[in-house]
């Protein structure tokens, strides 16, 4: 029953906006999260806090990048791979060269 409760608590009627309660609804979104706005018993839109929206966009972009990487990895043939030494040799670099990488964590 928790899901039904969640649906009821996170749904607002479009008539609430028409009654001048938009400010109150926006505050609730900031505090409790997304709200679904209903119009004529159908979902009309979803209200999200800007930070929540940006988080969703970041997650979507990450998922797209992972998908592209997986597709590319699936088509790699072992004969196309280079050892570290072969890479540095072809790139005319010595093994002491550090490739600048920002925002990447290695585990």
C-alpha positions as CSV (number, residue, x, y, z in Angstrom):
1,X,0.0,0.0,0.0
2,X,3.0,2.3,0.3
3,X,3.1,2.8,-3.5
4,X,-0.6,4.0,-3.5
5,X,0.2,6.4,-0.7
6,X,3.2,7.7,-2.6
7,X,1.1,8.2,-5.7
8,X,-1.6,10.1,-3.8
9,X,1.0,12.3,-2.0
10,X,2.9,13.1,-5.1
11,X,0.0,14.0,-7.3
12,X,-1.5,17.5,-7.6
13,X,-4.5,18.7,-9.7
14,X,-4.1,21.4,-12.3
15,X,-7.0,23.1,-10.5
16,X,-4.6,23.8,-7.6
17,X,-2.6,26.0,-9.9
18,X,-5.8,27.8,-11.0
19,X,-6.6,28.5,-7.4
20,X,-3.3,30.3,-6.9
21,X,-1.5,27.5,-5.0
22,X,1.5,27.2,-7.4
23,X,3.9,28.7,-4.8
24,X,2.9,26.1,-2.2
25,X,3.2,23.3,-4.7
26,X,6.7,24.5,-5.8
27,X,7.8,24.5,-2.1
28,X,6.5,21.0,-1.7
29,X,8.5,19.9,-4.7
30,X,11.7,21.4,-3.2
31,X,11.0,19.5,0.1
32,X,9.5,16.2,-0.9
33,X,10.6,15.8,-4.5
34,X,8.7,15.3,-7.8
35,X,5.0,15.9,-8.2
36,X,2.8,14.7,-11.1
37,X,0.3,17.3,-12.3
38,X,-3.0,15.8,-13.3
39,X,-5.5,17.3,-15.8
40,X,-8.8,15.6,-16.6
41,X,-7.6,12.4,-14.8
42,X,-4.4,12.2,-16.9
43,X,-0.8,13.0,-16.1
44,X,-0.1,16.3,-17.7
45,X,3.5,17.0,-16.5
46,X,6.0,16.3,-13.8
47,X,7.4,19.0,-11.6
48,X,11.0,18.5,-10.5
49,X,13.4,20.7,-8.5
50,X,16.2,22.0,-10.9
51,X,18.9,20.0,-9.0
52,X,16.8,16.8,-9.5
53,X,16.3,17.5,-13.2
54,X,20.0,18.2,-13.7
55,X,20.9,14.9,-11.9
56,X,18.6,13.0,-14.2
57,X,20.2,14.7,-17.3
58,X,23.7,13.8,-16.0
59,X,22.6,10.2,-15.4
60,X,21.1,10.0,-18.9
61,X,24.2,11.3,-20.5
62,X,26.4,8.9,-18.5
63,X,24.2,6.0,-19.6
64,X,24.5,7.1,-23.2
65,X,28.3,7.3,-22.9
66,X,28.4,3.8,-21.3
67,X,26.2,2.4,-24.1
68,X,28.5,3.8,-26.8
69,X,31.5,2.5,-25.0
70,X,30.0,-1.0,-24.7
71,X,29.1,-1.0,-28.4
72,X,32.6,0.0,-29.3
73,X,34.2,-2.6,-27.0
74,X,31.9,-5.3,-28.5
75,X,33.4,-4.6,-32.0
76,X,37.1,-4.6,-30.9
77,X,39.2,-7.4,-32.2
78,X,42.1,-8.6,-30.1
79,X,44.4,-8.1,-33.1
80,X,43.6,-4.3,-33.0
81,X,44.7,-3.9,-29.4
82,X,48.1,-2.4,-28.5
83,X,50.3,-3.1,-25.5
84,X,51.4,-0.1,-23.4
85,X,54.8,-0.3,-25.0
86,X,53.4,-0.4,-28.5
87,X,51.2,2.6,-27.8
88,X,54.0,4.7,-26.5
89,X,56.2,3.6,-29.4
90,X,53.6,4.6,-32.0
91,X,52.9,7.8,-30.2
92,X,56.6,8.6,-30.0
93,X,56.4,8.9,-26.3
94,X,58.6,7.4,-23.6
95,X,57.1,5.3,-20.8
96,X,57.6,8.1,-18.3
97,X,55.1,10.3,-20.1
98,X,52.0,11.0,-18.1
99,X,48.8,11.5,-20.1
100,X,46.8,14.3,-18.5
101,X,43.4,13.0,-17.5
102,X,41.0,15.1,-15.4
103,X,37.8,13.9,-13.7
104,X,38.7,10.2,-14.1
105,X,39.1,8.0,-11.1
106,X,41.1,4.8,-11.4
107,X,40.4,1.9,-9.0
